[in-house]
Amino acid sequence: MAQRHARRVGLVEGDVITHIDELPVGRLADLSDVARGPIGTSVRLRVVKRDGDVVDLDLKRQRVIAPTVELT
């Protein structure tokens, strides 16, 4: 499901998110804490595409349900 969301905004395998809301990803302790927020609020991602182009994506946060696995 998350992959569908990523493709919808133009992210593909090999793209690298370098910043979230202008904070460098490499310096963040937990990426998900910065990316999360109230549904409908904005978040900006800076992405280095596979071909080396750098793009900024302004996105609205949505509810994303991560797949889970149950062990029996």
N, C-alpha and C positions, 0 to 999 in steps of 0.2 A: 504494500500500500504506500509506504513512504517513497518507494522508487517511482510510483506513478506521479506523486506530487512533485518530486524533483524534476522528472521529465517535463511535466506541465509548465514549469517555469524556465525550462531550458538547460537544466543541469544534466550532464551525461557522465558516464564513467570516465575517469581521468581528469575531470575538473577538480580544482582544489579551492576550497573556501579558505581565504586568508584572513578575512576580517568579519566581525559581526558588530554592527553598530559602531564602526570605526575602531574597535578594539582588536588588536592582532590576535589571531587564534592561537599562535604559538605561546602566548603569554597567559592564556586563560587556564585556570585550574580545571574547570569543568565546563565544557562547551555548552552542554544542554542547559545549564543555569542561565547563561546569557541569552541563548536562543529562545527560551521559554518566556511566555508572558501572557497577558490577558488576550483571549480570542478577539480578533478584529483590530488589534494594535499593529503598528508597523515595525518592521525590522529590516535593516539594510545589510545585505551580504556583498562582500567584494570577492569575486571569483576569478581565478586564473584559469582560463579555458585550456583545453588540450593543445590548441594551436598557439598558446602563449598570449593571446589577447586577454586584457583585464576588463571585466565588466562589473558594474554595480547593479544589484538587483534590489528593488524596493518591494517588499512582500508584506502581505497581511497575514498575521498569525491565524492558524486554523486549528481545529481539534484534530489531532493525529493519534490514532490508536496503534501503538506498536504491536507487532505480532508477538504472541506469547506461546510458550511450549509448556505442556503439562507432562510431568513425569509420572508414570504409574508403576 
